[in-house]
């Protein structure tokens, strides 16, 4: 048998999957709401049943994070998401407005392409499969090469569950031979109607440059401000719980702590009590050299989602097993302050300011490296919340952890593993992506006004200079009663001039 180049094989596989997925989407589009919801329930159950298996596979594949937290992310993407969206209407008429006499009619997109990151591979597959099927779409996944095995398995589980519940085969598929060629082929496939890109900035940019409608998400760099009125013990507990969750692999996780000089001592004390380790200047420098390649701002993948023990040992020092987060003081933002950039691992930057005004400016500066994503705030003052609501972030999270709050697990936001960053962050959406973003909403609108008398019935339209109207129609046609009414007070000379002008205009149009 002839051997084919891996890239060519992957491209052909992508083409085949796109055709199969498109065919499945055509059948799925005919399903009722009841049938769709039964399929969704089956997928949710399957995601929960395989949550531990998929978490183990993800850690084995990537080395990122830990099994217990990845298991919970799979639980959130299946069970918690299902409970939140199970009653949403996504088929047929989903909204009526009797007063305006309009109706919203949901129409599926067809075949969706899902780009999957290596940091949250299985939970992202479960999540995107669930919202795709809820909105009657099929989905085909392009996995990250470092997470190919676990991504394929997650897609297989979702497809098998959907099929067993009555969905057509191939409603959820995944490329098994992962190359840039296969990903590029899917991006430009005529069968794909929309791309949901969750991944690095290069992949998101490629999705938006593909010529296809796309939903992409940008990088995060969330500051967490502990304002002077905050309950410091509670704030620190939530920050630690968030940043240590799956070793910091969620993009909404805190990247820096900002406190005030008046509560610095208490914040530092609580951080040390609750598992934070303040690195010396030399230790901070050693860790930064590990995390960032060649002094740049992109993280070395070897240290993404790693425990503080692994990072510290690689940097030449050790910390006790009780340590959950490494903390490095920074003096500013940008060059010379490497921890001011995004770090999807167990490391935080630490800043001290004098007041909320200084914290405000520092937050804006930090968010320039993750603009449009997320900001965290710990305070008991509503006026402070309102001031920080104006910051360049799509999610302003108050008195909660960034990882759990941004994804909707601990807040009232939609549960999501694709967090829009708005136009500030180069994204087409600023919300947590949900089933509604995978629907075309058609509008049915009945007439409310009589178009034949629209102008004269409109009391707000008053332009005497437009009095001239044609009283007689060309070719001896009987004049419309509206024209006759409008021109009855015009002089014969004005009518003659206007009639000649109309004849001339029509003659020029025919020519």
Wavefront OBJ file of the C-alpha trace (Angstrom):
o trace
v 0.000 0.000 0.000
v 1.303 3.425 -0.919
v 2.477 5.589 1.976
v 1.250 9.164 2.008
v 2.857 12.167 3.602
v 1.397 12.883 7.070
v 0.364 16.380 6.066
v -1.470 15.140 2.966
v -3.170 12.404 4.972
v -4.353 14.905 7.565
v -5.698 17.267 4.890
v -7.701 14.469 3.284
v -9.035 13.435 6.686
v -10.106 17.028 7.353
v -11.964 17.144 4.036
v -13.725 13.867 4.767
v -14.755 14.967 8.253
v -16.060 18.296 6.955
v -18.289 16.523 4.425
v -19.569 14.039 7.002
v -20.168 16.777 9.562
v -22.031 18.914 7.051
v -24.287 16.006 6.131
v -24.975 15.329 9.811
v -25.829 19.000 10.370
v -28.475 18.901 7.630
v -30.295 16.082 9.401
v -29.825 17.635 12.825
v -31.437 20.862 11.597
v -34.758 19.014 11.242
v -34.872 17.892 14.891
v -37.432 19.181 17.384
v -36.537 20.954 20.623
v -37.508 17.856 22.593
v -35.226 15.611 20.573
v -32.312 18.046 20.813
v -32.724 18.319 24.582
v -32.764 14.527 24.968
v -29.485 14.321 23.032
v -28.002 17.098 25.173
v -28.918 15.229 28.352
v -27.203 12.074 27.095
v -24.053 14.025 26.242
v -24.037 15.616 29.690
v -24.278 12.220 31.375
v -21.466 10.842 29.210
v -19.235 13.813 29.981
v -19.729 13.268 33.699
v -19.200 9.513 33.494
v -15.890 9.967 31.666
v -14.746 13.088 33.560
v -11.912 11.358 35.432
v -10.775 9.315 32.437
v -10.537 12.433 30.275
v -8.779 14.410 33.013
v -6.114 11.716 33.321
v -5.654 11.622 29.553
v -5.295 15.410 29.403
v -2.579 15.449 32.069
v -0.790 12.514 30.403
v -0.931 14.212 26.999
v 0.115 17.710 27.993
v 1.682 17.572 31.443
v -0.421 20.625 32.309
v -2.559 20.942 35.431
v -3.750 18.144 37.687
v -6.357 15.391 37.521
v -8.764 16.522 40.303
v -9.158 20.048 38.914
v -9.401 18.906 35.300
v -12.080 16.465 36.435
v -14.039 19.346 37.925
v -13.669 21.346 34.719
v -15.124 18.389 32.814
v -17.949 18.292 35.367
v -18.609 22.004 34.856
v -18.614 21.634 31.059
v -21.084 18.751 31.200
v -23.348 18.682 34.266
v -23.246 22.332 35.360
v -23.550 23.602 31.796
v -26.458 21.268 31.093
v -28.375 22.492 34.134
v -27.880 26.073 32.981
v -28.893 25.712 29.324
v -31.325 22.769 29.340
v -34.439 24.980 29.250
v -33.201 27.458 26.637
v -35.248 27.592 23.441
v -33.053 27.029 20.403
v -35.517 25.575 17.882
v -38.198 27.416 15.911
v -39.837 30.487 17.451
v -37.757 31.376 20.489
v -39.254 34.800 21.266
v -42.417 36.798 20.530
v -43.193 40.475 21.046
v -46.976 40.995 20.726
v -46.681 44.774 20.987
v -44.122 45.159 18.204
v -45.567 42.145 16.355
v -42.172 40.491 15.879
v -40.917 36.938 16.288
v -37.391 35.557 16.638
v -36.834 32.310 14.755
v -33.719 30.248 15.500
v -31.786 28.770 12.608
v -28.665 26.621 13.059
v -25.390 27.566 11.406
v -24.629 24.063 10.141
v -21.120 22.750 10.706
v -18.997 24.525 13.311
v -15.231 24.149 13.563
v -13.796 24.095 17.081
v -10.135 24.905 17.708
v -9.019 23.376 21.010
v -6.241 24.637 23.333
v -3.754 22.409 25.115
v -4.488 24.025 28.497
v -8.152 22.951 28.741
v -8.582 20.353 25.990
v -11.238 17.918 27.215
v -13.429 20.456 29.010
v -13.348 22.637 25.891
v -14.445 19.720 23.687
v -17.305 18.827 26.039
v -18.359 22.469 26.298
v -18.258 23.243 22.575
v -19.976 19.965 21.695
v -22.776 20.734 24.139
v -23.457 24.271 22.918
v -23.146 23.186 19.272
v -25.697 20.385 19.621
v -28.009 22.544 21.747
v -28.203 24.957 18.808
v -28.635 22.070 16.293
v -25.142 22.305 14.835
v -22.590 19.607 14.130
v -18.988 20.311 15.143
v -15.561 19.176 13.943
v -12.505 19.704 16.149
v -8.936 20.639 15.310
v -6.880 19.666 18.374
v -3.635 21.146 19.593
v -0.808 18.714 18.694
v 0.168 18.450 22.365
v -3.364 17.383 23.315
v -4.367 15.309 20.289
v -5.094 12.012 22.051
v -7.320 13.368 24.836
v -9.120 15.747 22.465
v -9.941 12.919 20.050
v -11.190 10.729 22.892
v -13.413 13.498 24.288
v -14.955 14.091 20.848
v -15.493 10.351 20.419
v -17.341 10.137 23.747
v -19.564 13.093 22.853
v -20.395 11.696 19.406
v -21.158 8.214 20.738
v -23.486 9.628 23.396
v -25.288 11.857 20.907
v -25.655 9.021 18.405
v -27.032 6.656 21.050
v -29.655 9.287 21.902
v -30.826 9.598 18.300
v -28.437 12.044 16.645
v -26.930 11.225 13.249
v -23.394 9.865 13.257
v -20.531 12.368 12.886
v -22.263 15.230 14.697
v -19.060 15.490 16.757
v -15.790 14.584 15.054
v -12.107 15.295 15.507
v -9.043 15.157 13.296
v -6.848 12.251 14.401
v -3.773 13.220 12.376
v -3.058 16.704 13.653
v -1.111 19.089 11.434
v -1.271 22.751 10.520
v -2.398 21.554 7.105
v -5.509 19.847 8.484
v -6.392 22.836 10.656
v -5.964 25.197 7.727
v -8.065 22.911 5.519
v -10.956 22.982 7.986
v -10.714 26.751 8.359
v -11.204 27.184 4.623
v -13.632 24.321 4.046
v -16.830 25.334 2.251
v -18.763 23.029 4.588
v -17.729 24.966 7.713
v -20.072 27.821 8.612
v -18.354 29.210 11.730
v -15.054 28.847 13.582
v -14.820 28.960 17.383
v -11.151 29.506 18.152
v -9.846 28.958 21.663
v -6.073 28.902 21.708
v -2.957 30.982 21.239
v -3.006 34.419 19.576
v -1.562 33.026 16.335
v -4.344 30.482 15.923
v -7.054 32.992 16.820
v -5.653 35.466 14.291
v -5.584 32.741 11.639
v -9.251 31.978 12.325
v -10.243 35.612 11.843
v -8.118 35.805 8.696
v -9.680 32.704 7.140
v -12.556 34.538 5.498
v -15.038 32.591 7.635
v -17.235 34.015 10.382
v -15.296 33.383 13.587
v -15.491 33.729 17.346
v -12.011 34.040 18.788
v -10.747 34.853 22.253
v -7.653 36.777 23.241
v -5.086 36.340 25.977
v -5.845 37.279 29.561
v -3.716 39.179 32.062
v -6.107 39.697 34.919
v -5.066 41.924 37.823
v -6.717 41.290 41.188
v -7.076 44.411 43.311
v -7.564 44.028 47.076
v -9.036 47.420 47.967
v -8.700 48.724 51.550
v -12.334 47.943 52.474
v -12.012 44.279 51.444
v -12.092 41.304 53.775
v -8.420 40.446 53.257
v -8.578 36.898 54.597
v -11.505 36.082 52.317
v -9.946 37.819 49.310
v -6.660 35.949 49.675
v -8.449 32.613 50.093
v -10.356 33.150 46.851
v -7.288 34.311 44.927
v -5.277 31.283 46.066
v -8.157 28.902 45.273
v -8.457 30.417 41.815
v -4.802 30.684 40.827
v -3.932 27.213 42.127
v -6.946 25.671 40.338
v -5.468 23.335 37.717
v -2.190 25.175 38.325
v -3.395 28.391 36.728
v -4.305 27.106 33.256
v -7.582 29.047 32.921
v -7.087 32.335 31.063
v -9.356 34.226 33.491
v -7.108 33.326 36.431
v -5.367 36.077 38.365
v -2.002 37.155 36.984
v -1.121 39.779 39.580
v -2.212 41.021 43.003
v -2.546 44.732 43.714
v -2.916 45.854 47.323
v -2.606 49.209 49.073
v 0.183 50.271 51.403
v -2.376 50.491 54.213
v -3.296 46.792 53.938
v -0.030 45.414 52.520
v 1.137 43.852 55.797
v -2.176 42.043 56.285
v -2.280 40.875 52.657
v 1.290 39.546 52.801
v 0.621 37.806 56.116
v -2.532 36.126 54.802
v -0.847 35.060 51.579
v 1.959 33.410 53.533
v -0.525 31.726 55.895
v -2.622 30.374 53.036
v 0.099 28.928 50.808
v 1.757 31.859 49.080
v 5.550 31.997 48.844
v 7.189 35.398 48.338
v 10.277 34.836 46.239
v 13.467 36.790 46.774
v 14.651 39.068 43.996
v 17.147 36.420 42.853
v 14.511 33.665 42.936
v 12.082 35.843 40.989
v 14.715 36.477 38.336
v 15.496 32.754 38.070
v 11.808 31.864 37.705
v 11.289 34.539 35.048
v 14.151 33.120 32.991
v 12.417 29.745 33.099
v 8.939 30.986 32.273
v 9.727 33.301 29.378
v 11.746 32.290 26.350
v 14.802 34.380 25.511
v 13.613 37.282 27.617
v 10.376 37.565 25.622
v 6.774 37.547 26.783
v 5.623 34.142 25.504
v 5.664 31.388 28.116
v 7.793 28.304 27.712
v 5.256 25.472 27.358
v 7.349 23.287 29.677
v 6.213 25.391 32.631
v 2.574 26.029 31.724
v 0.222 24.563 34.331
v 2.970 23.380 36.667
v 3.047 23.185 40.436
v 5.141 25.689 42.424
v 7.334 22.785 43.530
v 8.212 21.842 39.940
v 8.893 25.459 38.961
v 10.993 26.300 42.011
v 13.081 23.152 41.705
v 13.811 23.916 38.046
v 14.794 27.458 39.080
v 17.270 26.196 41.665
v 15.406 26.495 44.963
v 12.841 24.441 46.844
v 9.555 25.230 48.559
v 7.489 23.093 50.974
v 4.645 20.934 49.678
v 2.215 23.275 51.446
v 3.070 26.106 49.035
v 0.372 26.690 46.402
v 1.574 29.850 44.636
v 4.917 31.541 43.949
v 4.768 35.343 44.251
v 7.240 37.862 42.845
v 7.242 41.595 43.548
v 7.284 43.830 40.474
v 8.028 47.545 40.212
v 6.185 48.320 36.998
v 4.653 46.992 33.801
v 6.377 45.907 30.609
v 10.092 45.613 29.936
v 12.095 44.760 33.030
v 8.982 43.395 34.758
v 8.390 40.003 33.118
v 5.774 38.901 35.646
v 3.540 41.740 34.429
v 2.622 39.487 31.476
v 0.261 36.500 31.327
v 1.468 33.417 33.214
v -0.769 30.348 32.895
v 0.938 28.624 35.794
v 1.360 28.835 39.589
v 3.069 32.247 39.662
v 1.693 35.690 40.555
v 3.083 39.214 40.329
v 2.678 41.465 43.381
v 2.196 45.248 43.461
v 1.646 47.840 46.195
v -0.091 51.180 45.534
v -1.204 54.091 47.694
v -4.885 54.325 46.770
v -7.607 53.223 44.349
v -6.644 55.886 41.804
v -3.145 54.433 41.514
v -4.607 50.909 41.436
v -6.887 52.052 38.649
v -4.035 53.220 36.435
v -1.918 50.160 37.222
v -4.838 47.895 36.294
v -5.240 49.683 32.969
v -1.519 49.298 32.281
v -1.570 45.584 33.130
v -4.663 44.990 31.029
v -2.891 46.327 27.951
v -1.176 42.929 27.845
v -4.512 41.102 28.025
v -6.925 43.789 26.980
v -10.628 43.076 26.924
v -10.447 39.896 28.995
v -10.995 39.913 32.766
v -10.314 41.944 35.908
v -10.807 40.926 39.541
v -11.762 43.223 42.386
v -12.127 42.614 46.124
v -13.983 45.419 47.893
v -17.015 46.229 50.028
v -17.585 49.590 48.339
v -20.127 49.799 45.530
v -18.653 53.092 44.285
v -15.282 51.381 43.769
v -16.974 48.618 41.778
v -18.573 51.210 39.509
v -15.258 52.989 38.972
v -13.529 49.751 37.974
v -16.425 48.682 35.758
v -15.044 51.209 33.271
v -11.749 49.331 32.929
v -10.866 47.709 29.560
v -12.061 44.219 30.505
v -15.171 42.290 29.448
v -15.590 40.678 32.870
v -15.242 42.661 36.093
v -15.379 39.998 38.801
v -16.160 41.134 42.343
v -15.260 39.184 45.499
v -14.710 35.863 43.733
v -11.912 33.897 42.099
v -10.990 34.642 38.503
v -10.821 31.050 37.252
v -14.190 30.048 38.653
v -15.835 33.461 38.311
v -14.812 34.183 34.735
v -16.019 30.792 33.514
v -19.368 31.253 35.280
v -18.838 28.447 37.786
v -18.987 30.760 40.836
v -20.896 33.689 39.303
v -24.118 34.305 37.403
v -22.278 34.469 34.083
v -22.942 31.793 31.451
v -20.761 28.753 32.104
v -18.225 28.834 29.316
v -14.717 27.814 28.344
v -14.594 30.362 25.528
v -14.473 33.866 26.983
v -14.966 36.706 24.519
v -12.758 39.783 24.820
v -14.755 42.206 22.683
v -13.303 44.444 20.020
v -10.685 45.680 22.492
v -9.183 42.203 22.515
v -9.765 41.566 18.815
v -12.823 39.384 19.404
v -16.241 39.505 17.755
v -17.993 38.974 21.110
v -17.387 40.313 24.614
v -19.561 37.785 26.433
v -19.021 34.245 27.627
v -19.809 32.232 24.502
v -23.032 30.215 24.785
v -25.562 28.455 22.500
v -27.064 31.762 21.356
v -23.793 32.669 19.643
v -24.124 29.577 17.425
v -27.527 30.532 16.048
v -28.721 32.706 13.213
v -31.703 34.608 14.609
v -34.215 35.414 11.891
v -36.739 38.197 12.473
v -40.385 37.983 11.453
v -41.989 41.442 11.534
v -45.592 42.448 10.737
v -46.411 45.899 9.395
v -47.496 48.404 12.035
v -47.987 51.442 9.777
v -49.738 51.980 6.434
v -46.955 52.541 3.912
v -49.370 54.156 1.410
v -50.024 57.078 3.760
v -46.810 56.916 5.773
v -45.561 60.429 4.972
v -48.772 62.371 5.490
v -49.588 60.372 8.651
v -46.209 61.219 10.174
v -46.809 64.409 12.190
v -43.093 64.736 12.956
v -42.243 65.072 9.241
v -42.635 68.755 8.292
v -40.762 70.104 5.258
v -42.760 72.800 3.356
v -39.916 73.160 0.856
v -40.859 69.750 -0.552
v -44.417 70.873 -1.417
v -43.977 70.237 -5.141
v -45.695 67.027 -6.220
v -46.828 65.735 -9.556
v -50.598 66.105 -10.031
v -50.983 64.206 -13.253
v -49.291 60.957 -14.134
v -47.393 60.459 -17.314
v -49.127 58.754 -20.245
v -52.547 60.021 -19.069
v -52.675 57.549 -16.164
v -55.062 58.515 -13.414
v -53.254 60.235 -10.582
v -52.954 58.523 -7.265
v -55.245 60.045 -4.658
v -52.271 60.758 -2.421
v -50.500 62.761 -5.149
v -53.714 64.597 -5.992
v -54.215 65.555 -2.385
v -50.643 66.753 -2.039
v -50.684 68.913 -5.203
v -54.132 70.480 -5.161
v -52.829 73.813 -3.856
v -49.932 74.097 -6.333
v -49.993 76.675 -9.150
v -50.294 75.529 -12.769
v -46.852 76.938 -13.521
v -45.224 74.900 -10.705
v -46.992 71.760 -11.865
v -45.867 72.295 -15.437
v -42.241 72.801 -14.407
v -42.264 69.754 -12.145
v -43.905 67.570 -14.786
v -41.271 68.553 -17.332
v -38.518 67.786 -14.817
v -39.943 64.310 -14.166
v -40.212 63.590 -17.917
v -36.609 64.652 -18.431
v -35.394 62.519 -15.526
v -37.236 59.427 -16.749
v -35.901 59.957 -20.261
v -32.336 60.088 -18.953
v -32.904 56.935 -16.899
v -34.141 55.037 -19.971
v -31.124 56.211 -21.957
l 1 2 3 4 5 6 7 8 9 10 11 12 13 14 15 16 17 18 19 20 21 22 23 24 25 26 27 28 29 30 31 32 33 34 35 36 37 38 39 40 41 42 43 44 45 46 47 48 49 50 51 52 53 54 55 56 57 58 59 60 61 62 63 64 65 66 67 68 69 70 71 72 73 74 75 76 77 78 79 80 81 82 83 84 85 86 87 88 89 90 91 92 93 94 95 96 97 98 99 100 101 102 103 104 105 106 107 108 109 110 111 112 113 114 115 116 117 118 119 120 121 122 123 124 125 126 127 128 129 130 131 132 133 134 135 136 137 138 139 140 141 142 143 144 145 146 147 148 149 150 151 152 153 154 155 156 157 158 159 160 161 162 163 164 165 166 167 168 169 170 171 172 173 174 175 176 177 178 179 180 181 182 183 184 185 186 187 188 189 190 191 192 193 194 195 196 197 198 199 200 201 202 203 204 205 206 207 208 209 210 211 212 213 214 215 216 217 218 219 220 221 222 223 224 225 226 227 228 229 230 231 232 233 234 235 236 237 238 239 240 241 242 243 244 245 246 247 248 249 250 251 252 253 254 255 256 257 258 259 260 261 262 263 264 265 266 267 268 269 270 271 272 273 274 275 276 277 278 279 280 281 282 283 284 285 286 287 288 289 290 291 292 293 294 295 296 297 298 299 300 301 302 303 304 305 306 307 308 309 310 311 312 313 314 315 316 317 318 319 320 321 322 323 324 325 326 327 328 329 330 331 332 333 334 335 336 337 338 339 340 341 342 343 344 345 346 347 348 349 350 351 352 353 354 355 356 357 358 359 360 361 362 363 364 365 366 367 368 369 370 371 372 373 374 375 376 377 378 379 380 381 382 383 384 385 386 387 388 389 390 391 392 393 394 395 396 397 398 399 400 401 402 403 404 405 406 407 408 409 410 411 412 413 414 415 416 417 418 419 420 421 422 423 424 425 426 427 428 429 430 431 432 433 434 435 436 437 438 439 440 441 442 443 444 445 446 447 448 449 450 451 452 453 454 455 456 457 458 459 460 461 462 463 464 465 466 467 468 469 470 471 472 473 474 475 476 477 478 479 480 481 482 483 484 485 486 487 488 489 490 491 492 493 494 495 496 497 498 499 500 501 502 503 504 505 506 507 508 509 510 511
